[in-house]
Amino acid sequence: METLYQMPTVIGRLRQYFAPYLSLLTKPSGNKLFLLLLSLLTIQYATSINHVFKRFLSKISGTSLNAYYYLLSETDIPLGKFSQITVRLALSLIPEKLNGLPILLIVDDTLQAKFGTRFECYQTMFDHAKHNGTNYLKGHCFVALTIGVPVVTDGEVRYLHIPVCYRLRNDESKLKIASSMIDSTMDVLPSDMNVILLCDSWYPKGEVIKTVRKHANLDLIANVRADTRIFDLPPQRANRRGRPHKKGKQLSIHNDFNFIKVEGYFIAVRVVLTNLFGELPIYLTVTTPDILNHKAYRVFISTVQPYLLKERFGGYEKKLSHSLYGQMLWLLPLFLYSFRWSIEVMFYEQKTFWSFGLYRIRSKSGIEKFVNFSSLCYATMKILPRLDNRFSALINQSPQYCKFSFADAIQQEIFFSRFALNPEIALYSDDFLNLLPFHCSQHNAIIA
């Protein structure tokens, strides 16, 4: 394996890509982590460390199984710094001409059912999706953060969404976990970079609101509860003694908004004040498919006004979508909120193709590390094709397709490397190793 690290091989390129992460660990831990990441990219399903060890690790390394269990239990693995490296790599993908476009941060949580009560952080949680005919689910709750960066794909501007980190919820609230992840990410982003946080109605409150207000370059576009208290802007100050009103009259989304039908939905907008942001004017959007059904109303808030969004996008907002939501100024906040759906797609892909919920690890530390390592491999399959021209043919492919392509290349390189070290062909091993870079370059050409 050490020989392959130095050659122009897929394994060598992966070692170079993961080098910033591995440099944060001791050399033995870094070597074990790289082999673990390599195994997660190679085998189809990773249900446990024991399974990964039997299927892959034991065949390429003399390290014992307990060493990998110990790796997951180490407290020195800085997952927070790992996520910051992922953010920096994501920012490096932005073309120079798109540097002024806003960066999107998306935060959400996902539930993972588990059978058995011996897992740490195991709890019964309310599940609005009603799995298995019940409103409750037994298992784990993860809070996730992704970053969306503007890239050019086939001549068109698109946002590439990359997972940054997962945190397993225990006694901490989801708001506190999300707030710490956002803070950690904002520390990496330049202070002059416009950032927009997208989230559903669970997160625009408490610690998350405080985090948004703490960072001058961070705005919020979110879904909020339909019963959120909203107020008209304060009236002009009268020429009389007394303290002026800080808010106008309380408004009703059912009676005080004028709806317009757009693409099958009734939509109304208004600048209002809320208790969430005090005296800061909020751009509020209300949508409903049935104006007579008050239970179907959905409410969205934006701390940034549409005309400022238009200035920041500089005309590129019309190239992101041909829908009316992207073409009309007053619908821009609602259009940007639609990008929040990308984190749901990520949850689906990782649970279906990346063994997200198949872990058999009991400790909170082990579960969190294993899930983040798998997410790191998923992010690699989105970043590396754009970072390295040798894999540029995979840019438009799904992370799953990229994984299968890399898995084939890794298995072939390991086979030929071990084949050359067979004592029965010792006389030819030098010549074979000389031909190996050529074979790998041909394989890379096939991938590309």
C-alpha positions in Angstrom: 0.0 0.0 0.0 2.8 2.4 0.8 4.1 2.0 -2.8 0.6 3.0 -4.2 0.6 6.2 -2.1 3.6 7.5 -4.2 2.3 6.5 -7.6 0.0 8.4 -9.9 -2.9 6.1 -8.9 -6.4 6.7 -7.7 -5.3 5.6 -4.2 -2.4 8.0 -4.3 -4.7 10.8 -5.3 -7.2 10.0 -2.5 -4.3 10.0 -0.1 -3.3 13.5 -1.3 -6.9 14.7 -1.0 -7.3 13.4 2.5 -3.9 14.7 3.6 -5.3 17.9 5.3 -7.6 15.7 7.5 -4.9 13.1 8.3 -2.4 15.8 9.3 -4.6 16.6 12.3 -3.9 13.1 13.7 -0.8 11.2 14.7 0.8 9.2 11.9 -0.5 5.8 13.1 -4.1 7.1 13.6 -3.9 8.9 10.2 -2.9 5.7 8.4 -5.7 3.8 10.0 -8.2 6.5 9.2 -7.2 6.6 5.6 -7.6 2.8 5.2 -11.0 3.1 6.9 -12.1 5.9 4.5 -10.7 3.8 1.6 -12.8 0.8 2.8 -16.0 3.0 3.0 -15.4 4.0 -0.6 -14.8 0.4 -1.8 -17.3 -1.9 -0.2 -21.0 -1.5 -1.1 -22.4 -1.6 2.5 -20.6 -0.9 5.7 -22.7 -2.3 8.5 -20.0 -2.4 11.2 -16.3 -2.1 11.8 -16.1 -5.9 12.1 -17.8 -6.2 8.7 -15.5 -3.6 7.1 -12.5 -5.3 8.6 -13.4 -8.8 7.3 -14.3 -7.5 3.9 -11.5 -5.1 3.2 -9.1 -4.0 6.0 -7.8 -7.4 7.0 -6.8 -8.1 3.4 -4.6 -4.9 2.9 -3.3 -4.2 6.4 -1.8 -6.2 9.3 -3.5 -3.9 11.8 -5.8 -5.7 14.3 -9.6 -5.2 14.5 -9.3 -3.6 18.0 -7.1 -0.9 16.6 -10.0 0.4 14.4 -12.4 0.2 17.4 -9.9 2.2 19.3 -9.8 4.7 16.5 -13.5 5.4 16.8 -13.3 5.8 20.5 -10.4 8.3 20.4 -11.4 11.7 21.7 -8.6 13.4 19.9 -10.2 13.2 16.4 -11.3 16.8 15.8 -14.6 16.5 13.9 -15.1 20.2 14.1 -11.8 20.9 12.3 -12.6 18.2 9.8 -15.8 20.1 8.9 -13.9 23.3 8.5 -11.5 21.6 6.0 -14.5 20.4 4.1 -15.9 24.0 4.0 -12.5 25.3 2.6 -12.4 22.6 -0.1 -16.0 23.5 -1.0 -15.1 27.2 -1.3 -12.1 26.4 -3.6 -14.6 25.1 -6.2 -16.2 28.5 -6.7 -15.1 30.0 -10.1 -13.7 33.5 -9.9 -16.6 35.0 -11.8 -19.0 33.7 -9.2 -17.1 34.9 -6.1 -19.7 37.5 -5.3 -22.7 35.1 -5.1 -24.1 34.2 -1.7 -23.2 30.9 0.0 -26.0 28.8 1.3 -26.0 27.0 4.6 -28.7 24.4 5.3 -29.5 22.9 8.6 -31.9 20.1 9.4 -32.3 17.0 11.5 -33.1 13.4 10.5 -34.3 10.5 12.6 -32.7 7.0 12.3 -34.7 4.0 13.6 -32.6 1.5 15.6 -33.7 -1.9 17.0 -32.2 -2.5 20.5 -31.9 -0.4 23.6 -28.1 -0.7 24.1 -27.2 2.2 21.9 -26.1 5.4 23.6 -28.5 8.3 23.0 -31.3 5.8 22.2 -34.7 7.5 22.7 -38.3 7.7 21.6 -39.0 10.6 19.4 -41.9 12.1 17.7 -41.9 11.4 13.9 -44.1 13.6 11.8 -43.6 11.3 8.8 -45.6 8.5 10.6 -43.3 5.6 9.9 -44.9 2.1 10.4 -48.3 3.6 11.3 -47.2 5.4 14.4 -46.2 9.0 15.3 -43.2 7.9 17.3 -39.9 6.4 16.4 -37.2 4.7 18.6 -33.6 5.4 17.6 -31.3 8.3 17.1 -31.6 12.0 16.0 -28.9 13.6 14.0 -28.5 17.3 13.2 -26.8 18.0 9.9 -25.3 21.0 8.2 -24.6 21.3 4.5 -23.0 24.1 2.4 -24.1 25.2 -1.1 -21.5 26.8 -3.3 -22.1 28.2 -6.8 -20.4 26.3 -9.6 -20.7 26.1 -13.4 -22.1 22.9 -14.8 -22.5 22.5 -18.6 -22.3 26.2 -19.0 -25.0 26.9 -16.4 -24.8 28.2 -12.9 -25.8 25.7 -10.3 -25.4 25.3 -6.5 -23.4 22.3 -5.4 -24.6 21.1 -2.0 -21.9 19.3 0.2 -22.5 17.8 3.7 -20.3 19.5 6.3 -21.0 17.6 9.5 -23.4 15.5 11.6 -24.0 15.7 15.3 -25.8 13.0 17.3 -28.3 14.6 19.7 -28.2 13.5 23.3 -29.2 15.9 26.1 -28.4 19.1 24.1 -31.2 20.8 22.2 -31.2 20.7 18.4 -31.0 24.5 18.5 -27.8 24.5 20.5 -26.2 21.9 18.3 -27.2 23.7 15.1 -25.9 27.0 16.5 -22.5 25.6 17.3 -22.2 24.0 13.8 -23.1 27.3 12.2 -20.7 29.3 14.3 -17.9 26.9 13.5 -18.6 27.2 9.7 -18.9 31.0 9.9 -15.4 31.1 11.4 -14.0 29.7 8.2 -16.0 31.9 5.8 -14.6 35.4 4.9 -16.3 38.2 6.7 -17.2 40.0 3.5 -18.9 36.9 2.0 -22.7 36.9 1.9 -24.2 33.8 3.6 -27.8 32.7 3.7 -29.1 30.2 6.3 -32.0 28.0 5.1 -34.0 25.9 7.6 -37.5 24.7 8.4 -39.8 25.9 11.1 -38.0 24.1 14.0 -34.9 26.3 13.9 -35.7 30.0 13.6 -35.8 30.6 17.4 -33.5 30.7 20.4 -29.8 30.1 19.9 -30.1 30.0 16.1 -31.6 33.5 16.0 -28.8 34.7 18.3 -26.2 33.2 16.0 -27.8 34.9 12.9 -27.8 38.3 14.6 -24.2 37.8 15.8 -22.8 37.5 12.3 -23.3 40.7 10.2 -22.9 38.7 6.9 -25.4 36.0 7.8 -29.0 36.2 6.8 -31.9 33.8 7.4 -34.6 32.5 5.1 -36.8 30.0 6.9 -40.3 28.5 7.2 -42.0 29.5 10.4 -45.2 28.5 12.2 -48.4 29.8 10.8 -49.4 31.2 14.2 -46.2 33.3 14.5 -47.1 36.7 15.8 -46.5 39.4 13.2 -47.0 43.2 13.4 -47.3 46.1 11.0 -44.4 48.6 10.8 -44.6 51.3 13.5 -46.6 54.4 12.5 -44.9 57.7 12.0 -44.1 59.5 15.2 -46.7 62.0 16.2 -45.8 65.5 17.3 -46.6 64.9 20.9 -45.0 63.8 24.1 -44.5 60.1 25.0 -42.6 57.1 23.8 -43.3 56.2 20.1 -44.8 52.9 19.2 -42.2 50.2 18.4 -44.7 48.1 16.4 -47.8 48.6 14.5 -51.0 46.6 14.9 -50.9 42.9 15.0 -51.6 41.3 11.6 -53.4 38.2 10.5 -52.1 36.1 7.6 -55.7 35.3 6.7 -57.2 38.8 6.7 -54.4 41.3 6.2 -52.7 40.0 3.1 -53.6 40.3 -0.6 -53.0 37.1 -2.4 -52.0 36.6 -6.1 -52.1 33.3 -7.9 -48.7 32.2 -9.3 -48.2 28.7 -10.8 -51.1 27.1 -9.0 -50.4 28.7 -5.6 -51.9 31.8 -3.9 -49.0 34.0 -2.6 -48.9 37.2 -0.6 -45.9 39.2 0.7 -45.5 42.0 3.2 -42.7 43.7 5.2 -43.6 43.1 8.9 -42.1 43.0 12.4 -41.9 39.9 14.5 -41.0 39.0 18.1 -38.2 36.8 16.7 -36.2 39.8 15.4 -37.5 42.7 17.4 -37.2 46.0 15.4 -35.6 44.4 12.3 -38.1 44.5 9.4 -38.8 41.1 8.0 -39.9 40.2 4.5 -42.8 37.8 5.0 -44.2 35.4 2.4 -47.5 33.4 2.8 -48.4 30.6 0.4 -51.4 28.3 0.1 -52.9 26.0 -2.6 -56.4 26.7 -1.2 -57.2 30.2 0.0 -60.3 29.0 1.9 -58.4 26.3 3.8 -56.6 28.1 6.6 -54.8 24.9 7.7 -52.9 24.8 4.3 -51.2 28.2 4.9 -47.4 28.2 5.0 -45.3 31.2 6.2 -41.8 32.1 5.3 -39.5 34.9 6.6 -36.5 36.5 5.1 -34.1 38.9 7.0 -32.9 40.2 3.7 -35.1 42.2 1.3 -35.6 41.0 -2.3 -33.9 44.0 -3.9 -30.7 43.3 -1.9 -30.9 39.6 -3.0 -31.0 40.8 -6.6 -28.0 43.0 -6.1 -26.0 40.1 -4.6 -26.9 37.7 -7.4 -26.2 40.3 -10.0 -28.6 38.7 -12.6 -27.5 35.1 -12.0 -30.7 34.4 -10.1 -32.5 34.2 -13.4 -30.1 31.6 -14.7 -30.6 29.3 -11.7 -34.1 28.4 -12.7 -36.7 29.1 -15.5 -39.5 29.0 -12.9 -41.4 32.2 -12.2 -40.1 32.1 -8.6 -36.6 32.8 -9.9 -37.6 35.4 -12.4 -39.8 37.7 -10.2 -38.2 40.0 -7.7 -40.8 39.7 -5.0 -40.6 35.8 -5.1 -36.8 35.6 -4.7 -36.8 34.6 -0.9 -39.4 31.9 -1.6 -37.3 30.7 -4.6 -34.1 30.5 -2.5 -35.9 28.6 0.3 -36.6 25.8 -2.3 -32.9 25.0 -2.1 -33.4 23.6 1.4 -34.8 20.5 -0.2 -31.3 19.4 -1.2 -30.5 18.3 2.3 -33.5 15.9 2.2 -32.0 14.5 -1.1 -28.7 14.0 0.8 -30.4 12.2 3.6 -32.1 9.9 1.1 -28.9 9.1 -0.8 -26.8 8.5 2.3 -29.5 6.2 3.9 -30.1 4.3 0.7 -26.6 3.9 -0.8 -24.1 4.9 1.9 -25.1 2.6 4.8 -26.0 5.7 7.0 -28.4 3.8 9.2 -26.7 0.3 9.2 -24.1 1.1 11.9 -23.8 -1.4 14.8 -21.7 0.8 17.1 -23.0 1.4 20.6 -21.1 4.5 21.9 -22.1 8.0 21.0 -18.5 8.9 20.1 -18.2 5.9 17.8 -21.6 6.4 16.1 -20.8 10.1 15.5 -17.4 9.5 14.0 -18.5 6.6 11.8 -21.4 8.6 10.4 -19.1 11.6 9.8 -16.5 9.5 8.1 -19.1 8.1 5.8 -20.4 11.6 5.1 -16.8 12.7 4.4 -16.5 10.0 1.7 -19.8 11.2 0.3 -18.6 14.8 0.1 -15.3 13.6 -1.5 -17.3 12.1 -4.4 -18.9 15.6 -5.0 -15.7 17.6 -4.6 -12.9 15.6 -6.1 -14.2 15.3 -9.7 -14.3 19.1 -9.8 -11.0 19.5 -8.0 -9.0 17.1 -10.2 -9.3 17.2 -14.0 -8.5 13.5 -14.2 -11.9 12.7 -12.8 -13.8 15.5 -14.6 -16.0 13.0 -16.5 -17.7 12.3 -13.2 -18.8 15.9 -12.5 -22.4 15.3 -13.7 -22.6 11.8 -12.1 -24.3 11.0 -8.8 -22.0 10.4 -5.7 -23.1 6.8 -5.9 -21.9 6.3 -9.5 -18.6 8.1 -8.5 -18.2 5.7 -5.6 -18.7 2.6 -7.7 -16.1 4.0 -10.3 -13.6 4.7 -7.6 -14.2 1.3 -5.9 -13.4 -0.5 -9.2 -10.2 1.5 -9.6 -9.1 0.9 -5.9 -9.7 -2.8 -6.1 -7.8 -3.2 -9.4 -4.8 -1.2 -8.0 -4.7 -3.3 -4.8 -4.9 -6.5 -6.9 -2.1 -5.5 -9.2 0.1 -4.3 -6.4 -0.3 -7.5 -4.4 0.1 -9.6 -7.6 3.5 -7.9 -8.2 4.6 -8.8 -4.7 3.9 -12.5 -5.1 7.1 -14.5 -4.6 6.3 -16.7 -7.5 6.9 -13.8 -9.9 9.6 -12.1 -8.0 11.8 -12.0 -11.1 9.2 -9.9 -12.9 7.9 -7.8 -10.0 10.2 -4.8 -10.8 9.0 -4.7 -14.4 5.4 -5.1 -13.3 5.7 -2.2 -10.9 7.1 -0.1 -13.6 4.1 -0.9 -15.8 1.6 -0.3 -12.9 1.6 3.6 -13.3 0.9 3.1 -17.0 -2.0 0.7 -16.2 -3.4 3.1 -13.6 -3.2 6.1 -16.0 -5.1 4.1 -18.5 -7.7 3.2 -15.9 -7.9 6.9 -15.0 -8.4 7.7 -18.6 -11.3 5.2 -18.7 -12.8 6.9 -15.6 -12.3 10.3 -17.3 
